[in-house]
Structures are given as C-alpha cells and as structure tokens.
C-alpha cells in the first residue's frame, strides 16, 4: 500500500524513500550463470580468450541468424562499431552526417570521433525520430552519410530513409542500439540500410557486460570492418587498412550468448511490466505512456511517458523527487544535442520541434529489478505528485 499521505512524507523533504534499493531505467538482465559458464568453458578449453575465438564466432553466427542477415561483425563496444562503420561508409571528400538532435547524448561525439561533422535535423513529433522528410532539407553537397537512429520506443522511418538514400546516392547507416528485437513492417531490424549498429552493454536487451556488433548484407563492408577492428591487419598479414584494437573478447561473447538464449523469456517479462504501466498510467492526469506499436514485434524494454499540457510540476522537480525516492529516472534525450556546448564543429538550423519535445518526456523504472508491485508504487507516487502539486511547488527548494 502507498504510504505517503502528505508532501512532508516525500524523501526530498525528509521522509523515508519509497524504495530501499535503486529502481533503474536500465534493463540489467542477468542471464543464467550456468549457461554463461557453459559457453565460457569452450574458450577455456581452447585456451583462446580473444582474436576471434570459437565463442565469438558462434556469437556472430547466432546474431546473423537472429537478424536474418548475411554478416555480423562484433566489437569491444557499440561505440567502435558505429565509428568504424562511419569511416567505411562516409562518401570520400564529404564531411557532414545528417542525424537527429533528439537522440543519445553521446552520438554526436561518436560522429566527431569518426572525423565527421554532425548536421542535426528535426524529428517527427509523433514518432520522436528522424524521417525522410526531416532529413531531406539537411542534405547538401557536403553530406557524407545519413544516420538513421531508431528511437527508444518503436522504429524510425526505415523505408523513407532508404528511398532518400537511393535517390541521393548518400549511404544510410542505422543506429539500432534500442531496437534489437523489433521489426519494421514485418522486416527484422538489422537488415536495413547499408548496415545497422547495436550495443551489448549491460543496460541493453543482450547483456554481454560490454560489447557491440554491426549487421550487414554487404560482404565487402563486413570484411573491411573485420580488418579494421583488428589493427587493420588482413588475413594475409598485410597492413593496407587503418585500424584499431576493437575486438570483442571471448568472455563477453559467452555472456552475450547466454543473454540470447534468454531473450524471448526476457521480452515476456518486459511486456508484463509494460502492461502494468499501460493499465496504470491512464490514472495519472496529464500524463501519457508512449505506446509500443504492437502490430510489430517489440522488445518492450523501455518505459517513456509524456508530461502533457496541464502537468503541474516542472519536469526537473519531478525527476529530483523520483531520485530521492530511489528511482533512477531520466529525462528523455535532454538537452537536445544541438543545445550542448561541444569542442567540435556542428551544423544546425531551426529545430524548434526538437527543443519542445526535449522538455516533455521522461523515462520510468523498468527492467530486471522492477516488478508489478514496484510499478504500482511508482504510479501511485506520480498521482501523489499531481494531487499535491501546489504544496510541492511551494515547499520545493529554489
């Protein structure tokens, strides 16, 4: 039963926190340890812990099959999968990458790491994602690459961006770190554009401790990425390619395989949590749950809500209240990337819609350490904040 009866009971004002331990917005699923150890025994017995060993090879085959593509190339992290894919795909002599500003807080940094310039575009307010219509006005004689980023809930405009890429001759790369399980119009994410990049950090659906991978049907691109992740050394020992040490080791690959074994059951658990929010969020005035498109396959990994017109407490105050109650909530992609101060060049026009959207959404706890009873408490707290908004705003530290 929800125990808070007055604003003084809120932890930010000195009351006891709602939860004894942190409830996170991250997935943090823990695959079966015996499965993990079983896969780990393979590389231990082979006495090969890195350099494309048997477990990593198995992982790449499993992931290629999972995404229904010809090639999967694994990396030490999703960061290097993105950087090296950009290095491979960017048109020679061009520098700008068309990408959304309402996206992962470090994505523009990754573009800069690749030696390229982020050119920020608007997003569609209905999907919170890049579309062909929002990307097209940013394309010019200096465009090297289009970066289609799938949002946290559902997918971006895959077919529209593929048409735009075909019409302009500009390569299309997808950042799909939040969409590993999804389909787009029945087509599995992973087979879109020239390539798609994924993360296997512990917050993602496939927890490899850390890691990432790129999927593609382009054999030449896959071969080049494999060389580049291994210092640029080709199978024949030649050094004709610039490269870096970005190989995934065997122990991370073993963890990823155990996570893949569990993924369908994990998605069922995520769906149950989503159903609880779907049932309860409508009881909170001026708040909307961002719905998954259930005509497609969904991973149900993230919970995003919109604070609609009429919501009476500033979002930063809501977040501070939730944090004090031991809920690690975050604003949804705030600030927008074009609003951040950075030490590399960027290009941005009028992104009024992005700036408005960046103020309206937040992410709520979900994942492995959150259950339905927790969700009932979280939604009760949100209702409490709305009901006592006037007193909370009066008491809130300025």
ChimeraX attribute file (.defattr): number of C-alpha atoms within 10 A of each C-alpha:
attribute: neighborCount
match mode: 1-to-1
recipient: residues
	/A:1	7
	/A:2	12
	/A:3	11
	/A:4	17
	/A:5	10
	/A:6	12
	/A:7	20
	/A:8	15
	/A:9	15
	/A:10	22
	/A:11	19
	/A:12	19
	/A:13	15
	/A:14	11
	/A:15	14
	/A:16	16
	/A:17	19
	/A:18	22
	/A:19	14
	/A:20	9
	/A:21	11
	/A:22	16
	/A:23	24
	/A:24	22
	/A:25	23
	/A:26	23
	/A:27	23
	/A:28	19
	/A:29	19
	/A:30	19
	/A:31	21
	/A:32	13
	/A:33	11
	/A:34	10
	/A:35	16
	/A:36	21
	/A:37	15
	/A:38	12
	/A:39	22
	/A:40	21
	/A:41	14
	/A:42	17
	/A:43	21
	/A:44	13
	/A:45	9
	/A:46	11
	/A:47	10
	/A:48	15
	/A:49	20
	/A:50	17
	/A:51	13
	/A:52	19
	/A:53	18
	/A:54	18
	/A:55	27
	/A:56	27
	/A:57	15
	/A:58	15
	/A:59	23
	/A:60	22
	/A:61	16
	/A:62	15
	/A:63	23
	/A:64	20
	/A:65	13
	/A:66	15
	/A:67	21
	/A:68	17
	/A:69	20
	/A:70	16
	/A:71	23
	/A:72	27
	/A:73	27
	/A:74	32
	/A:75	30
	/A:76	23
	/A:77	21
	/A:78	23
	/A:79	22
	/A:80	27
	/A:81	26
	/A:82	29
	/A:83	19
	/A:84	24
	/A:85	23
	/A:86	26
	/A:87	19
	/A:88	16
	/A:89	18
	/A:90	22
	/A:91	17
	/A:92	9
	/A:93	8
	/A:94	15
	/A:95	19
	/A:96	27
	/A:97	28
	/A:98	27
	/A:99	27
	/A:100	32
	/A:101	29
	/A:102	28
	/A:103	25
	/A:104	19
	/A:105	16
	/A:106	11
	/A:107	19
	/A:108	25
	/A:109	20
	/A:110	19
	/A:111	23
	/A:112	19
	/A:113	18
	/A:114	19
	/A:115	15
	/A:116	25
	/A:117	24
	/A:118	29
	/A:119	27
	/A:120	27
	/A:121	27
	/A:122	26
	/A:123	25
	/A:124	18
	/A:125	12
	/A:126	7
	/A:127	17
	/A:128	23
	/A:129	27
	/A:130	31
	/A:131	24
	/A:132	21
	/A:133	16
	/A:134	18
	/A:135	23
	/A:136	16
	/A:137	12
	/A:138	21
	/A:139	19
	/A:140	12
	/A:141	8
	/A:142	14
	/A:143	23
	/A:144	25
	/A:145	27
	/A:146	30
	/A:147	25
	/A:148	28
	/A:149	28
	/A:150	24
	/A:151	21
	/A:152	26
	/A:153	23
	/A:154	24
	/A:155	26
	/A:156	25
	/A:157	18
	/A:158	22
	/A:159	15
	/A:160	15
	/A:161	26
	/A:162	20
	/A:163	14
	/A:164	21
	/A:165	20
	/A:166	13
	/A:167	9
	/A:168	12
	/A:169	12
	/A:170	19
	/A:171	21
	/A:172	27
	/A:173	26
	/A:174	27
	/A:175	22
	/A:176	26
	/A:177	23
	/A:178	23
	/A:179	28
	/A:180	23
	/A:181	22
	/A:182	23
	/A:183	20
	/A:184	20
	/A:185	13
	/A:186	10
	/A:187	14
	/A:188	19
	/A:189	25
	/A:190	30
	/A:191	19
	/A:192	23
	/A:193	22
	/A:194	19
	/A:195	27
	/A:196	27
	/A:197	28
	/A:198	27
	/A:199	31
	/A:200	27
	/A:201	22
	/A:202	18
	/A:203	21
	/A:204	23
	/A:205	29
	/A:206	31
	/A:207	27
	/A:208	28
	/A:209	19
	/A:210	22
	/A:211	27
	/A:212	29
	/A:213	24
	/A:214	29
	/A:215	29
	/A:216	25
	/A:217	19
	/A:218	13
	/A:219	11
	/A:220	9
	/A:221	19
	/A:222	21
	/A:223	14
	/A:224	20
	/A:225	24
	/A:226	23
	/A:227	21
	/A:228	26
	/A:229	23
	/A:230	19
	/A:231	16
	/A:232	20
	/A:233	19
	/A:234	16
	/A:235	10
	/A:236	6
	/A:237	8
	/A:238	9
	/A:239	14
	/A:240	11
	/A:241	14
	/A:242	15
	/A:243	18
	/A:244	15
	/A:245	15
	/A:246	22
	/A:247	23
	/A:248	26
	/A:249	22
	/A:250	25
	/A:251	21
	/A:252	25
	/A:253	35
	/A:254	25
	/A:255	27
	/A:256	30
	/A:257	26
	/A:258	25
	/A:259	23
	/A:260	20
	/A:261	15
	/A:262	18
	/A:263	19
	/A:264	13
	/A:265	11
	/A:266	24
	/A:267	18
	/A:268	14
	/A:269	18
	/A:270	23
	/A:271	18
	/A:272	15
	/A:273	26
	/A:274	23
	/A:275	13
	/A:276	17
	/A:277	22
	/A:278	17
	/A:279	12
	/A:280	16
	/A:281	21
	/A:282	13
	/A:283	14
	/A:284	18
	/A:285	16
	/A:286	15
	/A:287	21
	/A:288	17
	/A:289	20
	/A:290	19
	/A:291	14
	/A:292	18
	/A:293	15
	/A:294	9
	/A:295	10
	/A:296	16
	/A:297	18
	/A:298	22
	/A:299	24
	/A:300	29
	/A:301	26
	/A:302	23
	/A:303	24
	/A:304	22
	/A:305	19
	/A:306	18
	/A:307	19
	/A:308	13
	/A:309	9
	/A:310	9
	/A:311	17
	/A:312	19
	/A:313	16
	/A:314	13
	/A:315	17
	/A:316	13
	/A:317	15
	/A:318	19
	/A:319	19
	/A:320	17
	/A:321	23
	/A:322	25
	/A:323	19
	/A:324	21
	/A:325	23
	/A:326	18
	/A:327	22
	/A:328	19
	/A:329	22
	/A:330	21
	/A:331	19
	/A:332	23
	/A:333	20
	/A:334	22
	/A:335	18
	/A:336	22
	/A:337	26
	/A:338	22
	/A:339	12
	/A:340	10
	/A:341	7
	/A:342	11
	/A:343	8
	/A:344	13
	/A:345	11
	/A:346	17
	/A:347	14
	/A:348	17
	/A:349	12
	/A:350	10
	/A:351	18
	/A:352	9
	/A:353	14
	/A:354	25
	/A:355	19
	/A:356	12
	/A:357	19
	/A:358	20
	/A:359	19
	/A:360	19
	/A:361	23
	/A:362	22
	/A:363	23
	/A:364	25
	/A:365	26
	/A:366	28
	/A:367	26
	/A:368	20
	/A:369	17
	/A:370	18
	/A:371	17
	/A:372	15
	/A:373	11
	/A:374	18
	/A:375	20
	/A:376	17
	/A:377	16
	/A:378	24
	/A:379	20
	/A:380	20
	/A:381	21
	/A:382	18
	/A:383	17
	/A:384	18
	/A:385	23
	/A:386	19
	/A:387	15
	/A:388	15
	/A:389	17
	/A:390	14
	/A:391	13
	/A:392	22
	/A:393	15
	/A:394	9
	/A:395	12
	/A:396	12
	/A:397	9
	/A:398	5
